[in-house]
Amino acid sequence: MTAVIPGTTLAIHPERFPDAAIDLPANGLQKAVLGGGCFWCVEAVYQNLEGVQSVVSGYTGGEPDKANYEAVCTGQSGHAEVVEIAYDSNLISYGDLLKVFFSVAHDPTQKDRQGNDRGPQYRSSIFYASEEQKSVAEAYMQQLENAGAFTAPIVTTLEPLDEFFPGEDYHQNFARRNPQQGYIRVVAQPKVEKLIQSFPDKLKGDA
């Protein structure tokens, strides 16, 4: 059975998404910074996972003085829209977060866009805070390529994390605060529904 990611024409195969063969050891509270298009949607997905303590929408990849929504939206600031995920690695691993990232949260085969959101600020990106995070991400992307999980090449960038800049207050927890907003209903909610269907064993009790 295949599914289609909302806003794309790319068919994916859920059964082809393996667990990460290489992962980080459990070591209490950790953070991951991921970019998968509009941060409202990525945030909405990760908020539902057991072990995730917080998800903050923001920016990274550019200079501090341009880390604001107006500048980032020009596509010329160098930033990507990202989420910073604080998670209990004793409950959910970095590899688990990557599996959800590639299989549910976004389409990693679209370069500098997600659906109708276009520009380098929407690039598929993993910002690694250590060489260990980088190695796990590289290995997992190779696993997905070997498994034929996608019908097109993965274009996700691996970029060193310099500084994470939290986004404006009105962007935080956006999907949950605005469930009837059109973009949320059409783009974010189907991803959350797919998460619930694909990973029922990884959800919080109230998801």
Buried (B, 14 or more C-beta within 10 A) or exposed (E): EEBEBBBBEBEBBBEBBBEBEBBBEEEEEBBBBBBBBBBBBBBBBBBBBBBBEBBBBBBBBBEEEBBBBEBBEEBEBBBBBBBBBBBBBEBBBBBBBBBBBBBBBBBBBBBBBBBEBEBBBBBBBBBBBEEBBBBBBBBBBEBBEEEEBBEEEBBBBBBEBEEBBEBEEEBBBBBBEBEEBEBBEEBBBBBBEBBBEBBEEBEEEEB
